[in-house]
Amino acid sequence: MIRRYEPWLSYWTSEKDGGQSDAINKGFRRATGEWVGWQNSDDFYAPGALGHLAKTAARNPAASVIYGSVQLCDADSKITGSYPTSDFDPHAMLPWANMFNQSMFFHRRVFEAGHFLDESQHHFIDHDFFWRLILAGYEFDYCPELRAVFRLHDLAKGSTQHEIAARELYALYKRLHAEQKLPASVRRKALSCLRNHCVDQFGKSRWPLFDQFTADLQQAVGVTGLGLNLNLRRLTRMMGAANIARLRRLKHLVIKPHEA
């Protein structure tokens, strides 16, 4: 299909690569424009997006990252909602980023300074990259009129490989909690995210992840740093997975869903 647009493309290739990050980095290195973005194959820019990019860049020459708003659509391209984007604020980047690569562009100075995607990442490629640019001191500018559309469907990568995604997210929260460059309030929020992430593994009965994450977090912050909620689940975990499953079934029988 891409051959239809070949006369308007300066370059394209179809070849084996080392994964999504490797392929995108190849594009970043080859790009010659002042502003560079990446779009996933099933997502797209809304009409006028590039015009709003140009206006924002002219208004704020110091900006190195310009991002906008994101709508959601289904497999049939029907708009189903929106992703919560907002003005730049590190606090709003947790537990999930308030920006999306679908409506984001990077000034070429970012790549000239050697900043590229981490090719070891699989699910949180964008979040990791955003945070590394924040910590490097680059200025972000939010333009809500710059819109893109993100497609949600069952085959999307974010709907699979739960364990890999959970490990990457835990590692990101842990890194931010330890990052001395960040305000103490952001680091505290990162710790809260770490606790909640562990609790989420408990709720989903992902016992190896729960055990590993809580043990690692205890080493970093101590027993008291885990908080009451997480410590209670650690005690419950000592009962064993089979007994926890029995308790859950009993709770479901005693407390009707509409009474909970």
C-alpha positions as CSV (number, residue, x, y, z in Angstrom):
1,M,0.0,0.0,0.0
2,I,2.9,2.4,0.8
3,R,4.0,2.2,-2.8
4,R,0.9,4.4,-3.7
5,Y,2.6,7.3,-1.8
6,E,6.1,6.6,-3.0
7,P,6.3,9.8,-5.2
8,W,5.8,12.0,-2.1
9,L,8.1,10.1,0.2
10,S,11.8,10.9,0.5
11,Y,12.6,7.4,1.7
12,W,10.9,4.2,2.9
13,T,12.0,0.6,3.5
14,S,10.4,-2.7,4.5
15,E,12.9,-4.9,6.2
16,K,13.6,-7.0,9.3
17,D,14.5,-5.0,12.3
18,G,15.3,-5.5,16.0
19,G,11.8,-4.6,17.2
20,Q,9.6,-1.5,17.3
21,S,12.1,0.8,19.0
22,D,14.9,-0.2,16.6
23,A,12.6,0.6,13.6
24,I,11.6,3.9,15.0
25,N,15.2,4.9,15.9
26,K,16.2,4.1,12.3
27,G,13.5,6.6,11.2
28,F,14.7,9.2,13.7
29,R,18.3,8.9,12.5
30,R,17.3,9.3,8.8
31,A,14.8,12.1,9.3
32,T,16.0,15.5,8.0
33,G,13.2,17.8,9.2
34,E,13.3,20.3,12.0
35,W,10.5,18.5,13.8
36,V,10.1,14.7,13.9
37,G,7.2,12.5,15.1
38,W,6.4,8.9,15.0
39,Q,3.0,7.3,14.3
40,N,2.0,3.7,14.8
41,S,0.6,1.9,11.8
42,D,-3.0,1.9,13.0
43,D,-3.1,5.5,14.4
44,F,-3.3,8.8,12.5
45,Y,-3.1,12.6,12.8
46,A,-6.3,14.6,12.7
47,P,-6.7,17.3,10.0
48,G,-4.7,20.4,10.7
49,A,-2.3,18.8,13.2
50,L,0.9,19.9,11.3
51,G,-0.4,23.4,11.0
52,H,-0.9,23.6,14.8
53,L,2.6,22.2,15.3
54,A,4.1,25.0,13.1
55,K,2.2,27.7,15.0
56,T,3.2,26.4,18.4
57,A,6.9,26.0,17.3
58,A,6.9,29.6,16.0
59,R,5.3,30.9,19.2
60,N,7.8,29.0,21.5
61,P,11.2,28.5,19.8
62,A,12.6,27.1,23.1
63,A,10.2,24.1,23.0
64,S,11.9,20.8,22.2
65,V,8.8,18.7,22.5
66,I,5.4,19.7,21.3
67,Y,2.4,17.5,22.1
68,G,-1.4,17.7,21.7
69,S,-4.6,15.9,22.5
70,V,-5.6,12.4,21.6
71,Q,-8.9,10.9,20.7
72,L,-9.6,7.1,20.8
73,C,-11.3,5.1,18.1
74,D,-12.2,1.5,17.5
75,A,-11.2,-1.0,14.8
76,D,-13.7,0.6,12.5
77,S,-12.3,4.2,13.1
78,K,-15.4,5.2,15.1
79,I,-14.4,7.8,17.8
80,T,-15.1,6.3,21.2
81,G,-13.5,8.8,23.6
82,S,-10.4,10.7,24.4
83,Y,-7.2,10.2,26.3
84,P,-6.6,12.6,29.2
85,T,-3.9,15.0,28.1
86,S,-3.1,18.3,29.8
87,D,-0.5,21.0,30.3
88,F,3.0,19.8,31.2
89,D,3.4,18.9,34.8
90,P,5.6,16.0,36.1
91,H,2.9,15.2,38.7
92,A,0.4,14.6,36.0
93,M,2.8,12.1,34.4
94,L,2.0,9.6,37.1
95,P,0.6,6.9,37.3
96,W,0.2,7.3,33.5
97,A,1.7,10.0,31.2
98,N,-0.6,12.9,30.3
99,M,0.8,12.9,26.8
100,F,0.9,10.4,23.9
101,N,3.4,9.9,21.1
102,Q,0.5,9.9,18.6
103,S,0.2,13.7,18.9
104,M,3.8,14.5,19.7
105,F,6.8,16.0,17.8
106,F,10.4,16.3,18.8
107,H,12.8,19.0,17.7
108,R,15.8,17.5,15.9
109,R,18.1,18.9,18.6
110,V,16.8,16.0,20.8
111,F,18.3,13.4,18.4
112,E,21.4,15.4,17.7
113,A,22.2,15.3,21.4
114,G,22.0,11.5,21.3
115,H,18.5,10.8,22.7
116,F,16.7,7.9,21.2
117,L,14.3,5.2,22.3
118,D,15.5,2.5,24.6
119,E,15.5,-0.6,22.4
120,S,15.2,-2.9,25.4
121,Q,11.7,-1.6,26.1
122,H,8.6,-3.2,24.6
123,H,5.4,-1.6,26.2
124,F,6.5,1.6,27.8
125,I,8.8,2.9,25.1
126,D,7.1,6.3,25.0
127,H,6.8,6.8,28.8
128,D,10.4,6.0,29.3
129,F,11.5,8.3,26.5
130,F,9.3,11.2,27.8
131,W,10.8,10.9,31.3
132,R,14.4,10.8,30.0
133,L,13.8,14.0,28.1
134,I,12.2,15.6,31.1
135,L,15.2,14.7,33.3
136,A,17.5,16.0,30.6
137,G,15.8,19.4,30.9
138,Y,14.0,19.7,27.6
139,E,11.0,22.1,27.4
140,F,7.6,20.6,26.7
141,D,4.8,22.6,25.2
142,Y,1.1,21.5,25.1
143,C,-1.1,22.4,22.2
144,P,-4.6,20.9,22.6
145,E,-5.6,21.8,19.1
146,L,-2.9,19.5,17.7
147,R,-4.9,16.3,17.6
148,A,-4.2,12.6,16.8
149,V,-6.3,9.5,17.0
150,F,-5.2,6.3,18.8
151,R,-6.9,3.0,17.8
152,L,-7.9,0.5,20.4
153,H,-8.6,-3.1,19.5
154,D,-8.0,-6.6,20.8
155,L,-4.9,-7.2,18.8
156,A,-3.1,-4.1,19.9
157,K,0.3,-4.8,21.6
158,G,-0.9,-3.1,24.8
159,S,-3.6,-5.7,25.2
160,T,-1.1,-8.6,25.4
161,Q,2.2,-9.6,27.2
162,H,1.0,-8.5,30.6
163,E,4.0,-9.8,32.5
164,I,6.5,-7.9,30.3
165,A,4.5,-4.7,30.6
166,A,4.2,-5.1,34.4
167,R,7.9,-5.5,34.8
168,E,8.7,-2.4,32.7
169,L,6.2,-0.3,34.5
170,Y,7.5,-1.3,37.9
171,A,11.1,-0.5,36.8
172,L,10.0,2.9,35.6
173,Y,8.3,3.8,38.8
174,K,11.3,2.6,40.8
175,R,13.7,4.6,38.8
176,L,11.6,7.8,39.2
177,H,11.2,7.2,43.0
178,A,15.0,7.1,43.3
179,E,15.6,10.1,40.9
180,Q,17.1,12.9,42.9
181,K,16.5,15.5,40.2
182,L,12.8,15.2,40.7
183,P,10.8,17.2,43.3
184,A,10.2,15.2,46.5
185,S,6.4,15.4,45.8
186,V,6.9,13.6,42.4
187,R,9.1,11.0,44.1
188,R,6.4,10.4,46.7
189,K,3.8,9.9,44.0
190,A,6.2,7.4,42.3
191,L,6.3,5.5,45.5
192,S,2.5,5.5,45.7
193,C,2.5,4.1,42.2
194,L,4.9,1.4,43.1
195,R,2.7,0.3,46.0
196,N,-0.5,0.4,43.9
197,H,1.3,-1.6,41.1
198,C,2.1,-4.3,43.6
199,V,-1.5,-4.3,44.9
200,D,-2.7,-4.7,41.3
201,Q,-0.6,-7.8,40.9
202,F,-2.2,-9.2,44.0
203,G,-5.7,-8.4,42.7
204,K,-5.0,-10.2,39.4
205,S,-3.4,-13.2,41.2
206,R,-0.1,-12.7,39.5
207,W,1.7,-14.2,42.5
208,P,5.3,-14.5,41.1
209,L,5.2,-10.8,40.2
210,F,3.6,-9.8,43.5
211,D,6.2,-11.7,45.5
212,Q,9.1,-10.3,43.5
213,F,7.9,-6.7,43.4
214,T,7.0,-6.5,47.1
215,A,10.3,-8.1,48.1
216,D,12.3,-5.7,46.0
217,L,10.3,-2.7,47.2
218,Q,10.8,-3.7,50.8
219,Q,14.5,-3.7,50.2
220,A,14.3,-0.1,48.9
221,V,11.9,1.5,51.4
222,G,11.6,-0.9,54.3
223,V,8.5,-2.6,55.8
224,T,6.9,0.7,56.9
225,G,7.5,2.2,53.5
226,L,5.3,-0.5,51.9
227,G,2.2,1.0,53.7
228,L,-0.7,-0.7,55.5
229,N,-2.6,-1.7,52.3
230,L,0.3,-3.6,50.8
231,N,1.5,-5.1,54.1
232,L,-1.9,-6.6,54.7
233,R,-1.8,-8.2,51.3
234,R,1.7,-9.6,52.0
235,L,0.3,-11.2,55.2
236,T,-2.7,-12.6,53.3
237,R,-0.3,-14.0,50.7
238,M,1.2,-16.2,53.4
239,M,-2.0,-18.2,53.3
240,G,-1.2,-19.5,49.9
241,A,-2.8,-19.0,46.5
242,A,-5.4,-21.8,47.0
243,N,-6.7,-20.4,50.3
244,I,-6.9,-16.9,48.9
245,A,-9.0,-18.2,46.0
246,R,-11.3,-19.9,48.5
247,L,-11.7,-16.7,50.5
248,R,-12.5,-14.8,47.4
249,R,-15.2,-17.3,46.4
250,L,-16.6,-17.2,50.0
251,K,-16.7,-13.4,49.9
252,H,-18.5,-13.5,46.5
253,L,-21.2,-15.8,48.1
254,V,-21.6,-13.8,51.3
255,I,-21.5,-10.4,49.7
256,K,-23.6,-10.0,46.6
257,P,-22.0,-7.9,43.9
258,H,-24.8,-5.2,44.2
259,E,-24.1,-5.0,48.0
260,A,-20.4,-4.6,47.8
